[in-house]
Amino acid sequence: MTTLPALFAALIIIILGWIVGVLVAKGLTRLLRTVRFNQLAKRAGVDQFLERAQIKLDPSGALATLVKWFIILLFLVAAANTLGWPQVSQFLNRILAYLPNVAVAVIILIVGLALAGFIRDMVRGAVASAGAAEQSANAVAGATYWLFAIITVLTALNQLGIAITLSETLYVVIFGSVAATAALAFGLGGRTLAGDLVAGWTLSAQLNPGDEVTIGEDQGTIVRVGPTSTTIKTEQKEVILPNSVVAQSRIVR
């Protein structure tokens, strides 16, 4: 009889935590989808990872689920304290202290790999526009991508508390190589190409293959939104427009 009030209070705390966690997760999922978090995660390959892991959630839903369980664990700690279970409370507190690091590491991976993919496309287009062979352009672009990917992974591991010691000289070499490659890309490609690449990054989140659109005087179906140009199939032919032109034109769906 003396333990029943504590059990009842702990049960109420757990139920309340579950409700709060579910509501927060739903709100966070809607917010992330509104700010196009899924498109950013798709560029980083997160959707493929979730599919291989047989997780039937989009990136926004997966991150929101992590936040939901974080909130539920907070309430479980309170329930354990109510029941007078210090060992359980200490164990849950350790999990709670580590979960934010996991969430931040995931965000670092998504943003970093998406940025690496964007820079890879920019470098490939810049080197190709300078007259280099396609194989050479792909090689330089691939090297640039992996440089940024390595930096991103090391940063994420450091956030998780996994210590990886690298010499200061190696960091200088990595960042110097990235800076030199980026400078070469802009120098070879020029500002026009850079504008097309930046516009393509924005347009790929707004236009999808199969969309019926009117861009300026051209009306048809979107075939592809590439790094530097957008292809539209009209009734008579296919039209290839620079992304900077598309971004500055009036688009009607």
Backbone hydrogen bonds, N-H to C=O, Kabsch-Sander energy under -0.5 kcal/mol:
donor,donor_aa,acceptor,acceptor_aa,energy
7,L,3,T,-2.3
8,F,4,L,-2.7
9,A,5,P,-2.5
10,A,6,A,-2.5
11,L,7,L,-2.3
12,I,8,F,-2.1
13,I,9,A,-2.2
14,I,10,A,-2.3
15,I,11,L,-2.3
16,L,12,I,-2.6
17,G,13,I,-2.5
18,W,14,I,-2.2
19,I,15,I,-2.3
20,V,16,L,-2.6
21,G,17,G,-2.6
22,V,18,W,-2.3
23,L,19,I,-2.3
24,V,20,V,-2.5
25,A,21,G,-2.3
26,K,22,V,-2.2
27,G,23,L,-2.2
28,L,24,V,-2.7
29,T,25,A,-2.4
30,R,26,K,-2.0
31,L,27,G,-2.0
32,L,28,L,-2.7
33,R,29,T,-2.2
34,T,30,R,-1.9
35,V,31,L,-1.9
36,R,33,R,-1.1
37,F,32,L,-2.9
40,L,36,R,-1.4
41,A,37,F,-2.4
42,K,38,N,-2.3
43,R,39,Q,-1.7
44,A,40,L,-1.1
45,G,42,K,-1.2
46,V,41,A,-2.4
49,F,45,G,-1.5
50,L,46,V,-2.5
51,E,47,D,-2.0
52,R,48,Q,-2.4
53,A,49,F,-2.0
54,Q,51,E,-1.2
55,I,50,L,-3.0
56,K,54,Q,-0.7
57,L,55,I,-1.7
62,A,58,D,-2.5
63,L,59,P,-2.2
64,A,60,S,-2.3
65,T,61,G,-2.1
66,L,62,A,-1.8
67,V,63,L,-1.9
68,K,64,A,-2.4
69,W,65,T,-2.2
70,F,66,L,-1.6
71,I,67,V,-2.1
72,I,68,K,-2.3
73,L,69,W,-2.3
74,L,70,F,-1.6
75,F,71,I,-1.8
76,L,72,I,-2.2
77,V,73,L,-2.2
78,A,74,L,-1.7
79,A,75,F,-2.3
80,A,76,L,-2.6
81,N,77,V,-2.4
82,T,78,A,-1.9
83,L,79,A,-1.8
84,G,80,A,-0.6
84,G,81,N,-0.7
85,W,80,A,-2.6
89,S,85,W,-2.0
90,Q,86,P,-2.6
91,F,87,Q,-2.1
92,L,88,V,-2.4
93,N,89,S,-2.1
94,R,90,Q,-1.6
95,I,91,F,-1.5
96,L,92,L,-2.6
97,A,93,N,-2.1
98,Y,94,R,-1.0
98,Y,95,I,-0.6
99,L,95,I,-2.0
101,N,98,Y,-0.6
102,V,98,Y,-1.5
103,A,99,L,-2.3
104,V,100,P,-2.5
105,A,101,N,-2.3
106,V,102,V,-2.3
107,I,103,A,-2.1
108,I,104,V,-2.5
109,L,105,A,-2.2
110,I,106,V,-2.4
111,V,107,I,-2.7
112,G,108,I,-2.6
113,L,109,L,-2.5
114,A,110,I,-1.9
115,L,111,V,-2.3
116,A,112,G,-2.1
117,G,113,L,-2.2
118,F,114,A,-2.0
119,I,115,L,-2.4
120,R,116,A,-2.1
121,D,117,G,-2.0
122,M,118,F,-2.1
123,V,119,I,-2.8
124,R,120,R,-2.5
125,G,121,D,-2.3
126,A,122,M,-2.2
127,V,123,V,-2.8
128,A,124,R,-2.3
129,S,125,G,-2.1
130,A,126,A,-0.8
131,G,128,A,-1.7
132,A,127,V,-1.6
137,A,133,A,-2.5
138,N,134,E,-2.5
139,A,135,Q,-2.0
140,V,136,S,-2.5
141,A,137,A,-2.4
142,G,138,N,-2.7
143,A,139,A,-2.2
144,T,140,V,-2.1
145,Y,141,A,-2.3
146,W,142,G,-2.2
147,L,143,A,-1.8
148,F,144,T,-2.0
149,A,145,Y,-2.6
150,I,146,W,-2.4
151,I,147,L,-1.9
152,T,148,F,-2.3
153,V,149,A,-2.6
154,L,150,I,-2.5
155,T,151,I,-2.1
156,A,152,T,-2.3
157,L,153,V,-2.6
158,N,154,L,-2.1
159,Q,155,T,-1.7
160,L,156,A,-1.5
161,G,158,N,-1.2
162,I,157,L,-2.5
163,A,161,G,-0.9
166,L,164,I,-0.6
171,Y,167,S,-1.7
172,V,168,E,-2.1
173,V,169,T,-2.3
174,I,170,L,-2.6
175,F,171,Y,-2.7
176,G,172,V,-2.4
177,S,173,V,-2.4
178,V,174,I,-2.2
179,A,175,F,-2.5
180,A,176,G,-2.4
181,T,177,S,-2.4
182,A,178,V,-2.6
183,A,179,A,-2.4
184,L,180,A,-2.3
185,A,181,T,-2.4
186,F,182,A,-2.3
187,G,183,A,-2.4
188,L,184,L,-2.7
189,G,185,A,-2.6
190,G,186,F,-2.0
193,L,189,G,-0.7
194,A,190,G,-1.7
195,G,191,R,-2.4
196,D,192,T,-2.1
197,L,193,L,-2.4
198,V,194,A,-2.4
199,A,195,G,-2.4
200,G,196,D,-2.4
201,W,197,L,-1.8
202,T,198,V,-1.4
203,L,199,A,-2.9
204,S,200,G,-2.2
205,A,202,T,-1.0
206,Q,203,L,-1.3
207,L,203,L,-3.2
210,G,222,I,-2.9
211,D,208,N,-2.0
213,V,211,D,-0.7
213,V,220,G,-2.5
214,T,252,V,-2.5
215,I,218,D,-2.8
216,G,214,T,-0.6
216,G,250,R,-1.6
218,D,215,I,-2.2
220,G,213,V,-2.4
221,T,233,K,-2.2
222,I,211,D,-2.6
223,V,231,T,-3.0
224,R,231,T,-1.3
226,G,224,R,-0.6
226,G,229,S,-2.6
230,T,241,L,-3.1
231,T,224,R,-2.9
232,I,239,V,-3.2
233,K,221,T,-2.8
234,T,232,I,-0.7
234,T,237,K,-3.1
239,V,232,I,-3.7
241,L,230,T,-3.0
241,L,239,V,-0.6
243,N,228,T,-2.3
245,V,242,P,-0.6
246,V,242,P,-2.1
247,A,243,N,-2.7
248,Q,244,S,-1.2
249,S,245,V,-0.6
249,S,246,V,-1.0
251,I,249,S,-0.6
252,V,214,T,-2.3
252,V,250,R,-0.5
